[in-house]
Amino acid sequence: MKLKIGADPELFLKHAGEYKSAFGMIPGTKEAPHPVPKGAVQVDGMALEFNINPAASSRIFVNNIDKVLKSLRDMVPEEYEFCFHPTASFTRGHMLAQPAEALDLGCDIDYNAYNGRPNPKPDGYTAMRTAAGHVHIGWKRSNNKIDLRHFEASRLLVKQLDYMLGVPSVLLDKVCARRMMYGSAGAFRPKKYGAEYRVLSNFWLEDKALMKWVFDSTQAAFNLLEEGVHLSDRFHSPREIINYSRKEDAQGLIDKGLWKYIIDNGVLQ
């Protein structure tokens, strides 16, 4: 099967400068997304979410995102502003006015690629909500079951993606608050068609060049694995590309914050 890449990003709405809940504003739910050209849309708690048809090229990937976003824009009242920010803080009054369904984070379990264990569910008792930019990678037929072999293959790919996407994202997306709830290194879900990489926020939706970067980097990570190149082995070698005072892998760089690591280790001196 040819590699295909999709995404199911989230975004927030603002009205008169304040974050507002999207609950009930458009059709579509997690269980039953509303179809639109090139994908589907839905409400996810207090945010909007959309997914795109899987793409075999960066051009189609970007075009699918563009088409679905235009459909979504047409469905939302024009006085509401789209906000592609990784976090949103709602007023206490606005939160109290929401139905229970809007406040429930309700996320299915995802896993840590480094230990194979489920990640803890985030605390929903907060006025802050987060928006992700998950990437879906398909390399299998969707009727294949998820077995231990596939789970381990997904773990391997996700760790590779941490080097290609996760580490650079720490420099590109400097909003660290989201990582306190979601998006720790190696976060993924195995899928019947492949895997879902859950580390990235939605920061890359603001620029088509970043959309292309997400596709191209995902494809490159997959291709390198097929060639037998494991980036984790290279960065664990005794000789580092940069002479750090101590070694750190992608997990540490993402979870601790790359800037903090660089400053603490004197790389910028």
C-alpha positions as CSV (number, residue, x, y, z in Angstrom):
1,M,0.0,0.0,0.0
2,K,1.3,3.5,-0.9
3,L,2.0,5.7,2.1
4,K,-0.8,8.2,2.7
5,I,-0.9,11.0,5.3
6,G,-3.9,12.8,6.8
7,A,-4.6,15.0,9.8
8,D,-7.4,15.9,12.2
9,P,-6.5,19.4,13.6
10,E,-8.5,21.5,16.0
11,L,-9.0,25.3,16.3
12,F,-10.8,27.8,18.6
13,L,-13.2,30.6,18.0
14,K,-13.1,34.1,19.2
15,H,-15.8,36.7,19.4
16,A,-15.1,40.4,20.3
17,G,-11.6,39.4,21.4
18,E,-12.7,36.6,23.8
19,Y,-12.6,32.8,23.3
20,K,-16.0,31.3,22.8
21,S,-17.3,27.8,22.8
22,A,-18.0,26.2,19.4
23,F,-20.3,23.6,21.0
24,G,-23.5,23.2,19.0
25,M,-22.4,25.7,16.3
26,I,-21.9,23.2,13.5
27,P,-23.1,19.6,12.7
28,G,-20.8,16.7,13.3
29,T,-19.5,14.8,16.4
30,K,-16.6,12.6,17.2
31,E,-18.8,9.6,16.6
32,A,-20.4,11.0,13.4
33,P,-18.3,13.7,11.6
34,H,-20.1,15.8,9.1
35,P,-18.8,15.2,5.6
36,V,-17.6,18.1,3.5
37,P,-15.5,18.1,0.3
38,K,-12.1,16.6,0.9
39,G,-12.8,15.6,4.5
40,A,-15.3,16.2,7.4
41,V,-15.9,18.6,10.3
42,Q,-17.2,18.3,13.8
43,V,-17.3,19.9,17.3
44,D,-14.8,18.6,19.8
45,G,-15.8,19.9,23.2
46,M,-15.5,23.7,23.0
47,A,-13.3,23.6,19.8
48,L,-13.8,22.9,16.2
49,E,-12.2,19.9,14.6
50,F,-11.8,18.8,11.0
51,N,-10.2,15.9,9.3
52,I,-9.0,15.5,5.7
53,N,-8.9,12.8,3.2
54,P,-5.5,11.0,3.3
55,A,-3.1,12.4,0.7
56,A,-0.2,10.8,-1.2
57,S,1.6,14.2,-1.9
58,S,2.2,17.4,-0.1
59,R,0.2,19.3,-2.8
60,I,-2.9,17.2,-2.2
61,F,-2.4,17.4,1.6
62,V,-2.3,21.2,1.6
63,N,-5.2,21.4,-0.8
64,N,-7.3,19.1,1.3
65,I,-6.7,21.2,4.4
66,D,-7.5,24.4,2.4
67,K,-10.8,23.0,1.0
68,V,-12.1,21.7,4.4
69,L,-11.2,24.9,6.1
70,K,-13.1,26.9,3.5
71,S,-16.1,24.7,4.1
72,L,-15.8,25.1,7.8
73,R,-15.5,28.9,7.5
74,D,-18.7,29.0,5.5
75,M,-20.5,27.1,8.3
76,V,-19.5,29.4,11.1
77,P,-21.1,32.9,11.6
78,E,-18.8,35.5,10.1
79,E,-18.6,37.5,13.4
80,Y,-16.5,34.6,14.8
81,E,-12.8,34.6,14.2
82,F,-10.8,31.4,13.6
83,C,-7.9,31.1,16.1
84,F,-5.1,28.7,15.4
85,H,-3.5,28.9,18.8
86,P,-2.5,25.8,20.8
87,T,-4.3,26.9,24.0
88,A,-7.4,28.9,24.8
89,S,-8.5,30.2,28.2
90,F,-12.2,30.7,28.7
91,T,-13.8,32.9,31.3
92,R,-15.3,31.1,34.3
93,G,-18.8,32.4,33.5
94,H,-18.5,31.1,30.0
95,M,-17.4,27.7,31.2
96,L,-20.2,27.5,33.7
97,A,-22.7,28.2,30.9
98,Q,-21.6,25.2,28.9
99,P,-23.4,21.8,28.9
100,A,-21.5,18.8,30.4
101,E,-20.8,17.5,26.9
102,A,-18.9,20.6,26.0
103,L,-16.7,20.4,29.1
104,D,-15.9,16.7,28.9
105,L,-12.5,16.1,27.4
106,G,-13.6,12.6,26.6
107,C,-10.4,11.5,24.8
108,D,-9.7,7.9,24.2
109,I,-6.5,6.5,25.6
110,D,-3.3,7.2,23.7
111,Y,0.1,5.7,24.3
112,N,3.7,6.6,25.1
113,A,5.9,5.1,22.3
114,Y,8.9,5.0,24.7
115,N,7.4,2.6,27.3
116,G,4.3,1.3,25.4
117,R,2.0,2.3,28.3
118,P,-1.1,4.4,28.2
119,N,-0.7,8.1,28.9
120,P,-2.6,9.6,31.8
121,K,-5.8,11.3,31.0
122,P,-5.5,15.1,31.4
123,D,-7.3,17.1,34.0
124,G,-10.5,18.6,32.6
125,Y,-11.2,20.8,35.6
126,T,-9.5,23.8,34.2
127,A,-10.5,26.8,32.1
128,M,-7.8,26.2,29.6
129,R,-8.4,24.0,26.6
130,T,-5.8,22.8,24.0
131,A,-5.9,22.4,20.3
132,A,-3.9,19.7,18.5
133,G,-2.6,19.1,15.0
134,H,-2.5,15.3,14.9
135,V,-1.0,13.6,11.9
136,H,-2.3,10.3,10.6
137,I,0.0,7.9,8.7
138,G,-1.4,5.1,6.7
139,W,0.6,2.3,5.3
140,K,-1.7,-0.7,5.7
141,R,-5.1,-1.8,4.5
142,S,-7.7,-0.6,7.0
143,N,-9.1,-4.1,7.5
144,N,-5.9,-5.3,9.1
145,K,-6.2,-5.8,12.8
146,I,-4.0,-4.1,15.4
147,D,-1.8,-6.8,16.9
148,L,1.4,-6.6,18.9
149,R,3.6,-6.5,15.8
150,H,1.7,-3.5,14.5
151,F,1.8,-1.8,17.9
152,E,5.5,-2.1,18.0
153,A,5.9,-0.9,14.4
154,S,3.8,2.1,15.3
155,R,6.0,2.8,18.3
156,L,9.1,2.7,16.1
157,L,7.7,5.1,13.6
158,V,6.4,7.5,16.2
159,K,9.9,7.7,17.9
160,Q,11.3,8.5,14.4
161,L,8.7,11.2,14.0
162,D,9.7,12.8,17.3
163,Y,13.1,13.6,15.7
164,M,11.6,14.8,12.4
165,L,8.6,16.7,13.7
166,G,8.5,16.8,17.5
167,V,11.9,18.3,18.2
168,P,11.7,21.0,15.5
169,S,8.1,21.8,16.7
170,V,9.5,22.9,20.1
171,L,11.4,25.7,18.3
172,L,8.5,26.5,16.0
173,D,5.7,26.3,18.6
174,K,6.8,28.0,21.8
175,V,3.5,27.7,23.7
176,C,4.6,25.2,26.4
177,A,1.3,25.2,28.3
178,R,-0.4,22.7,26.0
179,R,2.3,20.1,26.8
180,M,1.2,20.1,30.4
181,M,-2.0,18.5,29.3
182,Y,-1.4,16.9,25.9
183,G,1.3,16.3,23.4
184,S,4.1,14.7,25.4
185,A,6.9,13.0,23.4
186,G,5.9,9.8,21.7
187,A,2.2,10.2,22.1
188,F,0.3,8.1,19.6
189,R,-2.5,5.8,18.8
190,P,-2.2,2.7,16.7
191,K,-4.7,2.6,13.9
192,K,-5.8,-0.3,11.6
193,Y,-4.4,1.6,8.7
194,G,-1.2,2.8,10.5
195,A,-0.7,5.2,13.3
196,E,-1.8,8.6,14.7
197,Y,1.0,10.9,15.8
198,R,-0.3,13.1,18.6
199,V,2.6,15.3,19.6
200,L,2.0,18.4,17.5
201,S,-0.3,21.3,18.3
202,N,-2.2,23.2,15.6
203,F,0.6,25.8,15.2
204,W,1.4,24.5,11.7
205,L,-2.1,25.4,10.3
206,E,-1.2,29.1,10.0
207,D,1.2,28.7,7.1
208,K,1.0,26.5,4.0
209,A,4.8,26.1,4.1
210,L,4.4,24.5,7.5
211,M,1.7,22.3,6.2
212,K,4.0,21.1,3.5
213,W,6.8,20.6,6.1
214,V,4.5,18.4,8.2
215,F,3.8,16.2,5.2
216,D,7.4,16.1,3.8
217,S,8.9,15.4,7.3
218,T,6.4,12.6,7.9
219,Q,7.2,11.0,4.6
220,A,10.9,11.3,5.1
221,A,10.7,9.7,8.6
222,F,8.8,6.8,7.1
223,N,11.2,6.4,4.1
224,L,14.3,6.5,6.4
225,L,12.8,3.6,8.5
226,E,12.2,1.6,5.3
227,E,15.9,2.1,4.5
228,G,16.9,0.9,7.9
229,V,17.9,4.4,9.2
230,H,16.9,4.8,12.9
231,L,17.4,8.4,14.0
232,S,17.4,7.5,17.6
233,D,20.5,5.3,17.1
234,R,22.3,8.2,15.4
235,F,21.6,10.7,18.2
236,H,22.6,8.2,20.8
237,S,26.0,7.6,19.3
238,P,29.1,8.5,21.4
239,R,29.9,11.4,19.1
240,E,27.1,14.0,18.9
241,I,26.7,16.4,16.1
242,I,26.9,19.2,18.7
243,N,29.1,18.6,21.7
244,Y,26.5,18.7,24.4
245,S,27.7,18.4,28.0
246,R,25.3,15.5,28.3
247,K,23.3,13.4,25.8
248,E,19.6,13.9,25.4
249,D,17.2,12.1,23.1
250,A,14.1,13.4,21.4
251,Q,11.9,12.5,24.3
252,G,13.9,14.7,26.7
253,L,14.2,17.5,24.1
254,I,10.4,17.6,23.6
255,D,9.2,17.1,27.2
256,K,11.8,19.4,28.8
257,G,11.7,22.1,26.1
258,L,14.5,22.4,23.5
259,W,15.3,26.1,24.3
260,K,15.8,25.3,28.0
261,Y,18.0,22.4,27.1
262,I,20.2,24.5,24.8
263,I,20.5,27.3,27.3
264,D,21.2,25.0,30.2
265,N,24.0,23.2,28.3
266,G,25.7,26.3,26.9
267,V,25.2,25.5,23.3
268,L,24.5,29.2,22.5
269,Q,27.7,30.4,24.3
